[in-house]
Amino acid sequence: METPGGASTRNYSGWGDVPSGDDPMSNTETDPAEVVCAATAGAAARVEVLEPRDVPLGGPRAMTVRRTLPQRGRSMVGAWCFADHYGPDDVSATGGMDVAPHPHTGLQTVSWLFSGEIEHRDSLGVHAVVRPGELNLMTGGHGICHSEVSLPGTTVLHGVQLWVALPDAHRDAPRDFQHHRPEPIALPGATVRVFLGTLAGHTSPVRTFTPLLGAELVLEPGVGVELAVDPRHEHGVLVDQGEVELSGVRVRRAELGCTAPGAGTLTLANPGPQPARAMLLGGEPFGEEIVMWWNFVARDHDEIAHHRAEWQAGTERFGQVTGYPGARLPAPPLPTGRLRPRSNPPLPPR
């Protein structure tokens, strides 16, 4: 435990009951566990800092992903239910990314790159390129499948992959794909790119099914900023480079600092001698339990089993990806046991 001034709780990961995944854009492990995620409630610490666990992407030339959500200490921040941070990785050493078509249900995927380019193909018929500073948001409610391949010109791959759980009323939403390139917003000592929600007077046009915030923030050395935020939101700060102080609590590279609802401002500072970069995530507490297994978000074991069976059978629920030169990923075997409910530890209002 690390509690500077009694302000933070550092949760160590290494939880064997969360899906580990084998690539940063999906979860391709051969024995994924099921996870029940629930909303935050109550009070425990002002800022919670989640340390990542390293997930190798398989093979002798494996690229490593650093995962902060989900884990035993915390399942979600708002509707954000999955957070992977990867790179910078030398593609000549790791072999790049080549992820065959795989399915999703009950979620939206958010792809954000700092360097490199990835080719996206999905069963909606979208063929797009994921580039640095551009949002690609894919909706796989009722069911979708997609592939990702790093382009030949990519030498360094570096970014984040995030999932958003869909609320019960919209968890069967049709396939969708949205692309947005947010303009940089210059603040005193900082630059912000808002790709979801509203921040610093700018609102993203991208549609979501719950109130969300998503932004890239770059802080100059020795600079602090105070941002007006929605007091109904939980917030998470995922640090990409350098270190960031969140309400006075230091969050290091690849860590996720979390705060509860309650305050209308968020204070972020860069104590280091180099620019710091972080992803700012926010959303209203989700308020619903979800089950995550492999690439599916559902509500119970039986629904997961049904989705798996449909993927294996090749039903129209997920459609087909055209243009990928290879076979799709098979689903791993289901676990022998059923679900055990788990919930987030509490955080007090700020």
Contacts in CASP RR format, 6 or more apart in sequence:
PFRMAT RR
TARGET T0000
AUTHOR 0000-0000-0000
METHOD contacts of the structure
MODEL  1
METPGGASTRNYSGWGDVPSGDDPMSNTETDPAEVVCAATAGAAARVEVL
EPRDVPLGGPRAMTVRRTLPQRGRSMVGAWCFADHYGPDDVSATGGMDVA
PHPHTGLQTVSWLFSGEIEHRDSLGVHAVVRPGELNLMTGGHGICHSEVS
LPGTTVLHGVQLWVALPDAHRDAPRDFQHHRPEPIALPGATVRVFLGTLA
GHTSPVRTFTPLLGAELVLEPGVGVELAVDPRHEHGVLVDQGEVELSGVR
VRRAELGCTAPGAGTLTLANPGPQPARAMLLGGEPFGEEIVMWWNFVARD
HDEIAHHRAEWQAGTERFGQVTGYPGARLPAPPLPTGRLRPRSNPPLPPR
1 9 0 8 1.000
1 10 0 8 1.000
2 8 0 8 1.000
2 9 0 8 1.000
2 10 0 8 1.000
2 49 0 8 1.000
3 9 0 8 1.000
3 45 0 8 1.000
4 249 0 8 1.000
4 250 0 8 1.000
6 45 0 8 1.000
6 46 0 8 1.000
7 45 0 8 1.000
7 46 0 8 1.000
7 47 0 8 1.000
7 247 0 8 1.000
7 248 0 8 1.000
7 249 0 8 1.000
8 45 0 8 1.000
8 46 0 8 1.000
8 47 0 8 1.000
8 48 0 8 1.000
8 49 0 8 1.000
8 249 0 8 1.000
9 44 0 8 1.000
9 45 0 8 1.000
9 47 0 8 1.000
9 48 0 8 1.000
9 49 0 8 1.000
9 345 0 8 1.000
10 49 0 8 1.000
10 50 0 8 1.000
10 51 0 8 1.000
11 48 0 8 1.000
11 49 0 8 1.000
11 50 0 8 1.000
11 51 0 8 1.000
11 71 0 8 1.000
11 72 0 8 1.000
11 73 0 8 1.000
11 74 0 8 1.000
11 345 0 8 1.000
12 51 0 8 1.000
13 50 0 8 1.000
13 51 0 8 1.000
13 52 0 8 1.000
13 53 0 8 1.000
13 67 0 8 1.000
13 68 0 8 1.000
13 71 0 8 1.000
13 72 0 8 1.000
14 53 0 8 1.000
14 71 0 8 1.000
14 72 0 8 1.000
15 53 0 8 1.000
15 71 0 8 1.000
15 72 0 8 1.000
15 73 0 8 1.000
16 33 0 8 1.000
17 33 0 8 1.000
17 35 0 8 1.000
17 72 0 8 1.000
17 342 0 8 1.000
18 33 0 8 1.000
18 35 0 8 1.000
18 67 0 8 1.000
18 70 0 8 1.000
18 71 0 8 1.000
18 72 0 8 1.000
19 27 0 8 1.000
19 29 0 8 1.000
19 32 0 8 1.000
19 33 0 8 1.000
19 35 0 8 1.000
19 70 0 8 1.000
19 292 0 8 1.000
19 293 0 8 1.000
19 294 0 8 1.000
20 27 0 8 1.000
20 29 0 8 1.000
20 32 0 8 1.000
20 55 0 8 1.000
20 67 0 8 1.000
21 27 0 8 1.000
21 28 0 8 1.000
21 29 0 8 1.000
21 32 0 8 1.000
21 55 0 8 1.000
21 57 0 8 1.000
21 65 0 8 1.000
22 28 0 8 1.000
22 29 0 8 1.000
22 30 0 8 1.000
22 55 0 8 1.000
22 56 0 8 1.000
22 57 0 8 1.000
22 58 0 8 1.000
23 57 0 8 1.000
23 65 0 8 1.000
23 97 0 8 1.000
23 99 0 8 1.000
23 148 0 8 1.000
24 57 0 8 1.000
24 63 0 8 1.000
24 65 0 8 1.000
24 84 0 8 1.000
24 86 0 8 1.000
24 97 0 8 1.000
24 159 0 8 1.000
24 160 0 8 1.000
24 161 0 8 1.000
25 97 0 8 1.000
25 99 0 8 1.000
25 109 0 8 1.000
25 111 0 8 1.000
25 118 0 8 1.000
25 148 0 8 1.000
25 161 0 8 1.000
26 99 0 8 1.000
26 102 0 8 1.000
26 104 0 8 1.000
26 148 0 8 1.000
26 295 0 8 1.000
27 294 0 8 1.000
27 295 0 8 1.000
28 99 0 8 1.000
28 102 0 8 1.000
28 329 0 8 1.000
29 294 0 8 1.000
29 332 0 8 1.000
30 332 0 8 1.000
31 332 0 8 1.000
31 333 0 8 1.000
31 335 0 8 1.000
32 293 0 8 1.000
32 294 0 8 1.000
32 332 0 8 1.000
33 293 0 8 1.000
33 335 0 8 1.000
34 291 0 8 1.000
34 292 0 8 1.000
34 293 0 8 1.000
34 301 0 8 1.000
34 304 0 8 1.000
34 335 0 8 1.000
34 339 0 8 1.000
35 70 0 8 1.000
35 75 0 8 1.000
35 291 0 8 1.000
35 292 0 8 1.000
35 293 0 8 1.000
35 342 0 8 1.000
36 75 0 8 1.000
36 289 0 8 1.000
36 290 0 8 1.000
36 291 0 8 1.000
36 339 0 8 1.000
36 340 0 8 1.000
36 341 0 8 1.000
36 342 0 8 1.000
37 70 0 8 1.000
37 75 0 8 1.000
37 76 0 8 1.000
37 81 0 8 1.000
37 165 0 8 1.000
37 286 0 8 1.000
37 289 0 8 1.000
37 290 0 8 1.000
37 291 0 8 1.000
37 292 0 8 1.000
37 342 0 8 1.000
37 343 0 8 1.000
37 344 0 8 1.000
38 75 0 8 1.000
38 76 0 8 1.000
38 286 0 8 1.000
38 287 0 8 1.000
38 288 0 8 1.000
38 289 0 8 1.000
38 341 0 8 1.000
38 342 0 8 1.000
38 343 0 8 1.000
38 344 0 8 1.000
39 76 0 8 1.000
39 78 0 8 1.000
39 285 0 8 1.000
39 286 0 8 1.000
39 287 0 8 1.000
39 288 0 8 1.000
39 343 0 8 1.000
39 344 0 8 1.000
40 74 0 8 1.000
40 76 0 8 1.000
40 234 0 8 1.000
40 260 0 8 1.000
40 285 0 8 1.000
40 344 0 8 1.000
40 345 0 8 1.000
40 346 0 8 1.000
40 347 0 8 1.000
41 285 0 8 1.000
41 343 0 8 1.000
41 344 0 8 1.000
41 346 0 8 1.000
42 346 0 8 1.000
42 347 0 8 1.000
42 348 0 8 1.000
43 346 0 8 1.000
43 347 0 8 1.000
43 348 0 8 1.000
43 349 0 8 1.000
44 345 0 8 1.000
44 346 0 8 1.000
44 347 0 8 1.000
44 348 0 8 1.000
45 347 0 8 1.000
45 348 0 8 1.000
46 247 0 8 1.000
46 249 0 8 1.000
46 259 0 8 1.000
46 260 0 8 1.000
46 347 0 8 1.000
46 348 0 8 1.000
46 350 0 8 1.000
47 246 0 8 1.000
47 247 0 8 1.000
47 248 0 8 1.000
47 249 0 8 1.000
47 257 0 8 1.000
47 258 0 8 1.000
47 259 0 8 1.000
48 74 0 8 1.000
48 257 0 8 1.000
48 258 0 8 1.000
48 259 0 8 1.000
48 345 0 8 1.000
48 347 0 8 1.000
49 249 0 8 1.000
49 251 0 8 1.000
49 255 0 8 1.000
49 256 0 8 1.000
49 257 0 8 1.000
49 258 0 8 1.000
50 68 0 8 1.000
50 69 0 8 1.000
50 71 0 8 1.000
50 73 0 8 1.000
50 74 0 8 1.000
50 255 0 8 1.000
50 256 0 8 1.000
50 257 0 8 1.000
50 258 0 8 1.000
51 68 0 8 1.000
51 255 0 8 1.000
52 66 0 8 1.000
52 67 0 8 1.000
52 68 0 8 1.000
52 85 0 8 1.000
52 254 0 8 1.000
52 255 0 8 1.000
52 256 0 8 1.000
53 66 0 8 1.000
53 67 0 8 1.000
53 71 0 8 1.000
54 64 0 8 1.000
54 65 0 8 1.000
54 66 0 8 1.000
55 64 0 8 1.000
55 65 0 8 1.000
55 66 0 8 1.000
55 67 0 8 1.000
55 84 0 8 1.000
56 62 0 8 1.000
56 63 0 8 1.000
56 64 0 8 1.000
56 65 0 8 1.000
57 63 0 8 1.000
57 64 0 8 1.000
57 65 0 8 1.000
57 94 0 8 1.000
61 93 0 8 1.000
61 94 0 8 1.000
61 95 0 8 1.000
62 94 0 8 1.000
63 86 0 8 1.000
63 87 0 8 1.000
63 89 0 8 1.000
63 94 0 8 1.000
63 95 0 8 1.000
63 96 0 8 1.000
63 97 0 8 1.000
63 157 0 8 1.000
64 86 0 8 1.000
64 87 0 8 1.000
64 89 0 8 1.000
65 84 0 8 1.000
65 85 0 8 1.000
65 86 0 8 1.000
66 84 0 8 1.000
66 85 0 8 1.000
66 86 0 8 1.000
66 254 0 8 1.000
67 83 0 8 1.000
67 84 0 8 1.000
67 85 0 8 1.000
68 83 0 8 1.000
68 85 0 8 1.000
68 238 0 8 1.000
68 254 0 8 1.000
68 255 0 8 1.000
68 256 0 8 1.000
69 75 0 8 1.000
69 76 0 8 1.000
69 77 0 8 1.000
69 80 0 8 1.000
69 81 0 8 1.000
69 82 0 8 1.000
69 83 0 8 1.000
69 256 0 8 1.000
70 76 0 8 1.000
70 81 0 8 1.000
70 82 0 8 1.000
70 292 0 8 1.000
72 342 0 8 1.000
73 344 0 8 1.000
73 345 0 8 1.000
74 258 0 8 1.000
74 344 0 8 1.000
74 345 0 8 1.000
75 81 0 8 1.000
75 342 0 8 1.000
75 343 0 8 1.000
75 344 0 8 1.000
76 165 0 8 1.000
76 286 0 8 1.000
76 344 0 8 1.000
77 234 0 8 1.000
77 235 0 8 1.000
77 236 0 8 1.000
77 256 0 8 1.000
77 258 0 8 1.000
77 281 0 8 1.000
77 282 0 8 1.000
77 283 0 8 1.000
78 210 0 8 1.000
78 212 0 8 1.000
78 233 0 8 1.000
78 234 0 8 1.000
78 282 0 8 1.000
78 283 0 8 1.000
78 284 0 8 1.000
78 285 0 8 1.000
78 286 0 8 1.000
79 164 0 8 1.000
79 165 0 8 1.000
79 166 0 8 1.000
79 167 0 8 1.000
79 209 0 8 1.000
79 210 0 8 1.000
79 212 0 8 1.000
79 283 0 8 1.000
79 284 0 8 1.000
79 286 0 8 1.000
80 162 0 8 1.000
80 163 0 8 1.000
80 164 0 8 1.000
80 165 0 8 1.000
80 212 0 8 1.000
80 236 0 8 1.000
80 281 0 8 1.000
80 282 0 8 1.000
80 283 0 8 1.000
81 107 0 8 1.000
81 163 0 8 1.000
81 164 0 8 1.000
81 165 0 8 1.000
81 286 0 8 1.000
81 290 0 8 1.000
81 292 0 8 1.000
81 297 0 8 1.000
82 107 0 8 1.000
82 161 0 8 1.000
82 162 0 8 1.000
82 163 0 8 1.000
82 292 0 8 1.000
83 160 0 8 1.000
83 161 0 8 1.000
83 162 0 8 1.000
83 163 0 8 1.000
83 238 0 8 1.000
83 256 0 8 1.000
83 281 0 8 1.000
84 160 0 8 1.000
84 161 0 8 1.000
84 162 0 8 1.000
85 159 0 8 1.000
85 160 0 8 1.000
85 238 0 8 1.000
85 240 0 8 1.000
85 254 0 8 1.000
86 157 0 8 1.000
86 158 0 8 1.000
86 159 0 8 1.000
86 160 0 8 1.000
86 161 0 8 1.000
87 156 0 8 1.000
87 157 0 8 1.000
87 158 0 8 1.000
87 159 0 8 1.000
88 114 0 8 1.000
88 115 0 8 1.000
88 156 0 8 1.000
88 157 0 8 1.000
88 158 0 8 1.000
89 96 0 8 1.000
89 156 0 8 1.000
89 157 0 8 1.000
89 158 0 8 1.000
90 155 0 8 1.000
90 156 0 8 1.000
91 150 0 8 1.000
91 154 0 8 1.000
91 155 0 8 1.000
91 156 0 8 1.000
91 157 0 8 1.000
92 155 0 8 1.000
94 157 0 8 1.000
96 150 0 8 1.000
96 154 0 8 1.000
96 157 0 8 1.000
97 118 0 8 1.000
97 148 0 8 1.000
97 149 0 8 1.000
97 150 0 8 1.000
97 157 0 8 1.000
98 148 0 8 1.000
98 149 0 8 1.000
98 150 0 8 1.000
99 147 0 8 1.000
99 148 0 8 1.000
99 149 0 8 1.000
99 329 0 8 1.000
100 147 0 8 1.000
100 324 0 8 1.000
100 326 0 8 1.000
100 327 0 8 1.000
100 328 0 8 1.000
100 329 0 8 1.000
101 121 0 8 1.000
101 123 0 8 1.000
101 145 0 8 1.000
101 146 0 8 1.000
101 147 0 8 1.000
101 320 0 8 1.000
101 321 0 8 1.000
101 324 0 8 1.000
101 328 0 8 1.000
101 329 0 8 1.000
102 145 0 8 1.000
102 146 0 8 1.000
102 147 0 8 1.000
102 295 0 8 1.000
102 328 0 8 1.000
102 329 0 8 1.000
103 143 0 8 1.000
103 144 0 8 1.000
103 145 0 8 1.000
103 295 0 8 1.000
103 296 0 8 1.000
103 307 0 8 1.000
103 311 0 8 1.000
103 318 0 8 1.000
103 331 0 8 1.000
104 138 0 8 1.000
104 140 0 8 1.000
104 141 0 8 1.000
104 143 0 8 1.000
104 144 0 8 1.000
104 145 0 8 1.000
104 146 0 8 1.000
104 295 0 8 1.000
104 296 0 8 1.000
104 297 0 8 1.000
105 140 0 8 1.000
105 141 0 8 1.000
105 142 0 8 1.000
105 143 0 8 1.000
105 171 0 8 1.000
105 295 0 8 1.000
105 296 0 8 1.000
105 297 0 8 1.000
105 298 0 8 1.000
105 307 0 8 1.000
105 317 0 8 1.000
106 140 0 8 1.000
106 141 0 8 1.000
106 142 0 8 1.000
106 143 0 8 1.000
106 165 0 8 1.000
106 166 0 8 1.000
106 171 0 8 1.000
106 172 0 8 1.000
106 173 0 8 1.000
106 296 0 8 1.000
106 297 0 8 1.000
106 298 0 8 1.000
107 140 0 8 1.000
107 141 0 8 1.000
107 163 0 8 1.000
107 164 0 8 1.000
107 165 0 8 1.000
107 166 0 8 1.000
107 297 0 8 1.000
108 137 0 8 1.000
108 138 0 8 1.000
108 139 0 8 1.000
108 140 0 8 1.000
108 163 0 8 1.000
108 164 0 8 1.000
108 166 0 8 1.000
108 208 0 8 1.000
108 209 0 8 1.000
109 137 0 8 1.000
109 138 0 8 1.000
109 140 0 8 1.000
109 161 0 8 1.000
109 162 0 8 1.000
109 163 0 8 1.000
109 164 0 8 1.000
110 135 0 8 1.000
110 136 0 8 1.000
110 137 0 8 1.000
110 160 0 8 1.000
110 161 0 8 1.000
110 162 0 8 1.000
110 163 0 8 1.000
110 164 0 8 1.000
110 195 0 8 1.000
110 196 0 8 1.000
111 118 0 8 1.000
111 120 0 8 1.000
111 130 0 8 1.000
111 135 0 8 1.000
111 136 0 8 1.000
111 137 0 8 1.000
111 138 0 8 1.000
111 161 0 8 1.000
112 133 0 8 1.000
112 134 0 8 1.000
112 135 0 8 1.000
112 159 0 8 1.000
112 160 0 8 1.000
112 161 0 8 1.000
112 162 0 8 1.000
112 195 0 8 1.000
112 216 0 8 1.000
112 279 0 8 1.000
113 130 0 8 1.000
113 131 0 8 1.000
113 132 0 8 1.000
113 133 0 8 1.000
113 134 0 8 1.000
113 157 0 8 1.000
113 158 0 8 1.000
113 159 0 8 1.000
114 132 0 8 1.000
114 133 0 8 1.000
114 158 0 8 1.000
114 159 0 8 1.000
114 240 0 8 1.000
114 277 0 8 1.000
115 132 0 8 1.000
115 156 0 8 1.000
115 157 0 8 1.000
115 158 0 8 1.000
115 159 0 8 1.000
116 131 0 8 1.000
116 132 0 8 1.000
116 150 0 8 1.000
116 151 0 8 1.000
116 153 0 8 1.000
116 154 0 8 1.000
116 155 0 8 1.000
116 156 0 8 1.000
116 157 0 8 1.000
116 158 0 8 1.000
117 129 0 8 1.000
117 130 0 8 1.000
117 131 0 8 1.000
117 150 0 8 1.000
117 151 0 8 1.000
117 153 0 8 1.000
117 154 0 8 1.000
118 129 0 8 1.000
118 130 0 8 1.000
118 148 0 8 1.000
118 149 0 8 1.000
118 150 0 8 1.000
118 151 0 8 1.000
118 154 0 8 1.000
118 157 0 8 1.000
119 127 0 8 1.000
119 128 0 8 1.000
119 129 0 8 1.000
119 130 0 8 1.000
119 148 0 8 1.000
119 149 0 8 1.000
119 150 0 8 1.000
119 151 0 8 1.000
120 126 0 8 1.000
120 127 0 8 1.000
120 128 0 8 1.000
120 129 0 8 1.000
120 130 0 8 1.000
120 136 0 8 1.000
120 138 0 8 1.000
120 146 0 8 1.000
120 147 0 8 1.000
120 148 0 8 1.000
121 127 0 8 1.000
121 146 0 8 1.000
121 147 0 8 1.000
121 321 0 8 1.000
121 322 0 8 1.000
121 323 0 8 1.000
121 324 0 8 1.000
122 138 0 8 1.000
122 144 0 8 1.000
122 145 0 8 1.000
122 146 0 8 1.000
122 147 0 8 1.000
122 175 0 8 1.000
122 177 0 8 1.000
122 321 0 8 1.000
123 144 0 8 1.000
123 145 0 8 1.000
123 146 0 8 1.000
123 175 0 8 1.000
123 318 0 8 1.000
123 319 0 8 1.000
123 320 0 8 1.000
123 321 0 8 1.000
124 144 0 8 1.000
124 175 0 8 1.000
124 176 0 8 1.000
124 177 0 8 1.000
125 322 0 8 1.000
126 138 0 8 1.000
126 177 0 8 1.000
127 323 0 8 1.000
128 136 0 8 1.000
128 177 0 8 1.000
128 179 0 8 1.000
129 151 0 8 1.000
130 136 0 8 1.000
130 148 0 8 1.000
133 181 0 8 1.000
133 182 0 8 1.000
133 193 0 8 1.000
133 216 0 8 1.000
134 179 0 8 1.000
134 180 0 8 1.000
134 181 0 8 1.000
135 178 0 8 1.000
135 179 0 8 1.000
135 180 0 8 1.000
135 181 0 8 1.000
135 182 0 8 1.000
135 195 0 8 1.000
135 196 0 8 1.000
135 204 0 8 1.000
135 206 0 8 1.000
136 177 0 8 1.000
136 178 0 8 1.000
136 179 0 8 1.000
137 177 0 8 1.000
137 178 0 8 1.000
137 179 0 8 1.000
137 180 0 8 1.000
137 196 0 8 1.000
137 206 0 8 1.000
138 144 0 8 1.000
138 146 0 8 1.000
138 176 0 8 1.000
138 177 0 8 1.000
139 166 0 8 1.000
139 173 0 8 1.000
139 174 0 8 1.000
139 175 0 8 1.000
139 176 0 8 1.000
139 177 0 8 1.000
139 178 0 8 1.000
140 166 0 8 1.000
140 173 0 8 1.000
140 175 0 8 1.000
140 176 0 8 1.000
141 166 0 8 1.000
141 170 0 8 1.000
141 171 0 8 1.000
141 172 0 8 1.000
141 173 0 8 1.000
141 174 0 8 1.000
141 175 0 8 1.000
142 172 0 8 1.000
142 173 0 8 1.000
142 174 0 8 1.000
142 175 0 8 1.000
142 317 0 8 1.000
143 175 0 8 1.000
143 317 0 8 1.000
143 318 0 8 1.000
143 319 0 8 1.000
144 175 0 8 1.000
144 318 0 8 1.000
144 319 0 8 1.000
145 311 0 8 1.000
145 318 0 8 1.000
145 319 0 8 1.000
145 320 0 8 1.000
145 321 0 8 1.000
145 328 0 8 1.000
146 321 0 8 1.000
147 321 0 8 1.000
147 324 0 8 1.000
149 324 0 8 1.000
150 157 0 8 1.000
159 240 0 8 1.000
160 238 0 8 1.000
160 240 0 8 1.000
160 279 0 8 1.000
162 279 0 8 1.000
162 281 0 8 1.000
163 297 0 8 1.000
164 208 0 8 1.000
164 209 0 8 1.000
164 210 0 8 1.000
164 212 0 8 1.000
165 286 0 8 1.000
165 288 0 8 1.000
165 290 0 8 1.000
165 297 0 8 1.000
166 173 0 8 1.000
166 209 0 8 1.000
166 210 0 8 1.000
166 297 0 8 1.000
167 209 0 8 1.000
167 210 0 8 1.000
167 286 0 8 1.000
167 288 0 8 1.000
168 288 0 8 1.000
168 299 0 8 1.000
169 209 0 8 1.000
170 209 0 8 1.000
171 297 0 8 1.000
171 298 0 8 1.000
171 299 0 8 1.000
173 209 0 8 1.000
178 206 0 8 1.000
178 207 0 8 1.000
180 195 0 8 1.000
180 204 0 8 1.000
180 205 0 8 1.000
180 206 0 8 1.000
182 193 0 8 1.000
182 194 0 8 1.000
182 195 0 8 1.000
182 202 0 8 1.000
182 204 0 8 1.000
183 193 0 8 1.000
183 202 0 8 1.000
184 191 0 8 1.000
184 192 0 8 1.000
184 193 0 8 1.000
185 191 0 8 1.000
185 192 0 8 1.000
185 193 0 8 1.000
185 194 0 8 1.000
185 200 0 8 1.000
185 201 0 8 1.000
185 202 0 8 1.000
187 200 0 8 1.000
187 225 0 8 1.000
188 223 0 8 1.000
188 225 0 8 1.000
189 219 0 8 1.000
189 220 0 8 1.000
189 223 0 8 1.000
189 224 0 8 1.000
189 225 0 8 1.000
190 217 0 8 1.000
190 218 0 8 1.000
190 219 0 8 1.000
190 220 0 8 1.000
190 223 0 8 1.000
190 224 0 8 1.000
190 225 0 8 1.000
191 217 0 8 1.000
191 218 0 8 1.000
192 199 0 8 1.000
192 200 0 8 1.000
192 202 0 8 1.000
192 215 0 8 1.000
192 216 0 8 1.000
192 217 0 8 1.000
192 218 0 8 1.000
193 215 0 8 1.000
193 216 0 8 1.000
194 200 0 8 1.000
194 202 0 8 1.000
194 203 0 8 1.000
194 204 0 8 1.000
194 213 0 8 1.000
194 214 0 8 1.000
194 215 0 8 1.000
195 204 0 8 1.000
195 206 0 8 1.000
195 214 0 8 1.000
195 215 0 8 1.000
195 216 0 8 1.000
196 204 0 8 1.000
196 206 0 8 1.000
196 208 0 8 1.000
196 212 0 8 1.000
196 213 0 8 1.000
196 214 0 8 1.000
196 215 0 8 1.000
197 203 0 8 1.000
197 204 0 8 1.000
197 206 0 8 1.000
197 208 0 8 1.000
197 211 0 8 1.000
197 212 0 8 1.000
197 213 0 8 1.000
197 214 0 8 1.000
198 204 0 8 1.000
198 213 0 8 1.000
198 230 0 8 1.000
199 213 0 8 1.000
199 214 0 8 1.000
199 215 0 8 1.000
199 227 0 8 1.000
199 228 0 8 1.000
199 229 0 8 1.000
199 280 0 8 1.000
200 227 0 8 1.000
200 228 0 8 1.000
204 214 0 8 1.000
210 283 0 8 1.000
210 284 0 8 1.000
210 286 0 8 1.000
211 230 0 8 1.000
211 232 0 8 1.000
211 233 0 8 1.000
211 283 0 8 1.000
211 284 0 8 1.000
212 281 0 8 1.000
212 282 0 8 1.000
212 283 0 8 1.000
213 229 0 8 1.000
213 230 0 8 1.000
213 233 0 8 1.000
213 235 0 8 1.000
213 280 0 8 1.000
213 281 0 8 1.000
213 282 0 8 1.000
213 283 0 8 1.000
214 279 0 8 1.000
214 280 0 8 1.000
214 281 0 8 1.000
214 282 0 8 1.000
215 279 0 8 1.000
215 280 0 8 1.000
216 277 0 8 1.000
216 278 0 8 1.000
216 279 0 8 1.000
216 280 0 8 1.000
217 225 0 8 1.000
217 268 0 8 1.000
217 277 0 8 1.000
217 278 0 8 1.000
217 279 0 8 1.000
217 280 0 8 1.000
218 275 0 8 1.000
218 276 0 8 1.000
218 277 0 8 1.000
219 225 0 8 1.000
219 244 0 8 1.000
219 268 0 8 1.000
219 269 0 8 1.000
219 270 0 8 1.000
219 275 0 8 1.000
219 276 0 8 1.000
219 277 0 8 1.000
219 278 0 8 1.000
220 270 0 8 1.000
220 275 0 8 1.000
221 270 0 8 1.000
221 272 0 8 1.000
221 273 0 8 1.000
221 274 0 8 1.000
221 275 0 8 1.000
221 276 0 8 1.000
222 269 0 8 1.000
222 270 0 8 1.000
222 271 0 8 1.000
222 272 0 8 1.000
222 273 0 8 1.000
223 269 0 8 1.000
223 270 0 8 1.000
224 267 0 8 1.000
224 268 0 8 1.000
224 269 0 8 1.000
224 270 0 8 1.000
225 267 0 8 1.000
225 268 0 8 1.000
225 269 0 8 1.000
226 265 0 8 1.000
226 266 0 8 1.000
226 267 0 8 1.000
227 265 0 8 1.000
227 266 0 8 1.000
227 267 0 8 1.000
227 268 0 8 1.000
227 280 0 8 1.000
228 264 0 8 1.000
228 265 0 8 1.000
229 235 0 8 1.000
229 263 0 8 1.000
229 264 0 8 1.000
229 265 0 8 1.000
229 266 0 8 1.000
229 282 0 8 1.000
230 264 0 8 1.000
230 283 0 8 1.000
230 284 0 8 1.000
231 261 0 8 1.000
231 262 0 8 1.000
231 263 0 8 1.000
231 264 0 8 1.000
232 261 0 8 1.000
232 262 0 8 1.000
232 283 0 8 1.000
232 284 0 8 1.000
233 261 0 8 1.000
233 282 0 8 1.000
233 283 0 8 1.000
233 284 0 8 1.000
234 258 0 8 1.000
234 259 0 8 1.000
234 260 0 8 1.000
234 261 0 8 1.000
234 282 0 8 1.000
234 283 0 8 1.000
234 284 0 8 1.000
234 285 0 8 1.000
234 347 0 8 1.000
235 258 0 8 1.000
235 259 0 8 1.000
235 266 0 8 1.000
235 280 0 8 1.000
235 281 0 8 1.000
235 282 0 8 1.000
235 283 0 8 1.000
236 246 0 8 1.000
236 256 0 8 1.000
236 257 0 8 1.000
236 258 0 8 1.000
236 259 0 8 1.000
236 280 0 8 1.000
236 281 0 8 1.000
236 282 0 8 1.000
237 244 0 8 1.000
237 246 0 8 1.000
237 251 0 8 1.000
237 256 0 8 1.000
237 257 0 8 1.000
237 258 0 8 1.000
237 268 0 8 1.000
237 278 0 8 1.000
237 279 0 8 1.000
237 280 0 8 1.000
237 281 0 8 1.000
238 254 0 8 1.000
238 255 0 8 1.000
238 256 0 8 1.000
238 257 0 8 1.000
238 278 0 8 1.000
238 279 0 8 1.000
238 281 0 8 1.000
239 251 0 8 1.000
239 252 0 8 1.000
239 253 0 8 1.000
239 254 0 8 1.000
239 255 0 8 1.000
239 256 0 8 1.000
239 276 0 8 1.000
239 277 0 8 1.000
239 278 0 8 1.000
240 253 0 8 1.000
240 254 0 8 1.000
240 277 0 8 1.000
240 278 0 8 1.000
240 279 0 8 1.000
241 253 0 8 1.000
241 274 0 8 1.000
241 275 0 8 1.000
241 276 0 8 1.000
241 277 0 8 1.000
242 252 0 8 1.000
242 253 0 8 1.000
242 270 0 8 1.000
242 272 0 8 1.000
242 274 0 8 1.000
242 275 0 8 1.000
242 276 0 8 1.000
242 277 0 8 1.000
243 250 0 8 1.000
243 251 0 8 1.000
243 252 0 8 1.000
243 253 0 8 1.000
243 270 0 8 1.000
243 271 0 8 1.000
243 272 0 8 1.000
243 276 0 8 1.000
244 250 0 8 1.000
244 251 0 8 1.000
244 268 0 8 1.000
244 269 0 8 1.000
244 270 0 8 1.000
244 276 0 8 1.000
244 278 0 8 1.000
245 251 0 8 1.000
245 267 0 8 1.000
245 268 0 8 1.000
245 269 0 8 1.000
245 270 0 8 1.000
245 271 0 8 1.000
246 257 0 8 1.000
246 259 0 8 1.000
246 266 0 8 1.000
246 267 0 8 1.000
246 268 0 8 1.000
247 259 0 8 1.000
247 266 0 8 1.000
247 267 0 8 1.000
247 350 0 8 1.000
248 267 0 8 1.000
248 269 0 8 1.000
249 257 0 8 1.000
250 271 0 8 1.000
251 257 0 8 1.000
251 278 0 8 1.000
258 347 0 8 1.000
259 266 0 8 1.000
259 347 0 8 1.000
259 350 0 8 1.000
260 347 0 8 1.000
260 348 0 8 1.000
260 349 0 8 1.000
260 350 0 8 1.000
261 284 0 8 1.000
261 285 0 8 1.000
261 349 0 8 1.000
261 350 0 8 1.000
262 349 0 8 1.000
262 350 0 8 1.000
263 349 0 8 1.000
263 350 0 8 1.000
266 280 0 8 1.000
268 278 0 8 1.000
268 280 0 8 1.000
270 276 0 8 1.000
289 299 0 8 1.000
289 341 0 8 1.000
289 343 0 8 1.000
290 297 0 8 1.000
290 298 0 8 1.000
290 299 0 8 1.000
291 297 0 8 1.000
291 298 0 8 1.000
291 299 0 8 1.000
291 300 0 8 1.000
291 301 0 8 1.000
291 303 0 8 1.000
291 304 0 8 1.000
291 339 0 8 1.000
293 304 0 8 1.000
293 334 0 8 1.000
293 335 0 8 1.000
294 308 0 8 1.000
294 331 0 8 1.000
294 332 0 8 1.000
296 304 0 8 1.000
296 307 0 8 1.000
296 308 0 8 1.000
298 304 0 8 1.000
298 307 0 8 1.000
300 339 0 8 1.000
301 338 0 8 1.000
301 339 0 8 1.000
304 334 0 8 1.000
305 334 0 8 1.000
307 317 0 8 1.000
308 331 0 8 1.000
308 334 0 8 1.000
310 317 0 8 1.000
310 318 0 8 1.000
311 317 0 8 1.000
311 318 0 8 1.000
311 331 0 8 1.000
312 330 0 8 1.000
312 331 0 8 1.000
321 328 0 8 1.000
END
